[in-house]
Amino acid sequence: MITTNDINNLEEKARTIRKQVVNMIFEAGTGHPGGSLSCVDIITVLYFHQMRYNPLEPDAGDRDRFILSKGHAAPTLYATLAECGYFPVNELHSLRKMGSLLQGHPDITIPGIEVSTGSLGQGLSISSGIALAAKIDNNDSQVYTLLGDGECDEGQVWEAAILASHYKLDNLTAIVDRNGLQIDGPTEKVLSLEPIAGKWREFGWHVIEIDGNKIAEIIESFDEARRIKGKPTVIIAHTLKGKGVSFMEWICAFHGKGLNKDEMKIALQELEGD
Amino acid sequence: MESKSTRDAYGDALLKLGDNPSVVVLDADLSVSTQTNKFAVKYPLRFINVGCAEQNLMGVAAGLAIAGKIPFASTYAIFSMRAWEQIRNTIAHDKLSVKIAVSHAGLTNGPDGASHQSLEDLALIRVIPNMSVINPCDAVETMSAVISETSRKGPAYIRLNRAKTPVIFDDNYQFKFGEAVKLTEGADLAIFATGTMVHKALEASEILKKEKINARVINIHTIKPLDETTIIKTAKETGAVISVEEHSIFGGLGGAIAEILAEQYPVPMKIIGVRDVFGESGEYDELLEKFGLTTLNIVTSARDILRRKK
């Protein structure tokens, strides 16, 4: 049973991750702050509450797996993996630097990263393959993948959506980070996705809609996904792009833009005082 | 001479591999054409039809490989190229053991026309780092190559053919990854051939022999990594080189050999292939004739190149 204390602890973890993300992108000089901040709470719940894994045994066959299909949110995943102990927190300073471990987008060479991503639209296919392998082997491990909402423009997402439903991959949970913005503007202006929940439902998925920045709702949705048998689950997580930093929230320009020193300082102050 | 298509041999090889629980076969709604249907009938739990969705085919295969399986992903050669970026960014970049086995390469899909033929795939796949490229010359070599690929880690592109072609090797033949195979002795010139063109190169060497021209025919089944040592040694010993492939003259076997020889041991060279045009509908043999992929063209090219040889 989840307690208020547990939720407070997870919120504190999320705050730590957000501060790391701001620092990392400031130090790197480039990156994707908006979509990294929107999904912090989701990734925090996955790694500090939901998933079964052991950083000391990263290749254990029965581990749950997470695939960051929206690979541009790499700073969030890196900060989380460091916090879990996959590599030293100190390594976070090297993001995007020449010769560093932490490539601009998730790379297979990084401890805890299951597969390289960054080219949009591919994570759901890859996750479906892993889920199929688990079914073949009667392995009860779970597969989670996080997609961007703009990413759902990619046709391959829907090829995979048909497959996961056809093969009844109830060990697969997709989360769509529905922050409403993509590079060129609001998703509904660039290429309308609505009714996005209806689309997934018609493709044969169990659909849950939540506030994706509310820890308790995220936890409940993962519990529900585990209970659903015979079909895959998608969680449409309504989030705020740039969440936690007032001048970035719902500002499209912060999709892919580094932070200057003043912006970094204000951001950290806000995150500290929240 | 016995004839059998390499796609048939692929289907048979998969059946032989069925006892290996790691082997999983995927197809994109072409299982009858690619011959993966034989495996599908016998091992339905390890056969995954993704429908006609090639990008997803490569992504799902990648996921299976990540989870420890040895996936064979099949479709037509040309349609696998629709997923080039998935192959590059996931399968090749992460060195996943996905075996991309594609049928109907080159002009063998004759009557279907240009849309279903593939004359550009070797160039497109060869340029990707970490990717291995295997183009077997007959059914025996295909069987051996497919089986041996299950014990080699990393991705491979295995290029197969629809048409029945002569079986060159006997059943004792063993495919050795990355090693060129000398089929005839000769020091007047070398003919490097791959896939369906190997038996035509052998026919050409017979005709040339009657003219007292001794051609060394070498079967290049592994186009990447290319057997550089053999290529340079052969260029030194023969002084003139012809390459033959059922592919564009750009970026395939000829391109690969030229890249090596231009830097390390330039000799007169002729690249036989399709000369920067699309295919069209027609019977397979008619198309080979039209595009100059014939025994006669190899013979004529051999005579020409000897005149250029110093």
Interface residues (C-beta under 8 A of the other chain):
Chain A: G61 I108 E114 V115 S116 G118 S119 G121 Q122 L124 S125 I126 S127 S128 G129 I130 A131 L132 A133 A134 I136 D137 G155 Q156 E159 A160 I162 L163 Y167
Chain B: V24 L45 R46 I48 V50 G51 A53 Q55 N56 M58 G59 V60 A61 A62 G63 L64 A65 I66 A67 G68 K69 P71 E85 Q86 N89 T90 H93 D94 K95
